[in-house]
Amino acid sequence: MSNKTRSILKAIAVILVLLAVLMQLGWVSIAVISVYKFWLVVIAFGLLLISSK
């Protein structure tokens, strides 16, 4: 896996966690995925594990 791909996966993971946190704080309201906040964080953790060396 190239470094560019690793960086993209890490960036996606950070964005997913930030989205979950902002939804928990009530600053962002996306009704469709609000029930999946936990799974967003789990997917982000998985992406970080995949992108690690």
C-alpha positions, 0 to 999 in steps of 0.5 A: 500500500502506498503512502498516499493511500495510507494518508487518504485512509487516515484522513477519512478516519479522522473525518468520520470521527469528527463527524460522529463527535459533532453529531454527538455535540449537536452541532451537526444534524444528519438524521439518516446516520445519527443512529450509526455514530458508534459504527462510524467510530468503529469503521474509522478505527478499522481504517486506521488499523488497515492503514498502519504499517 
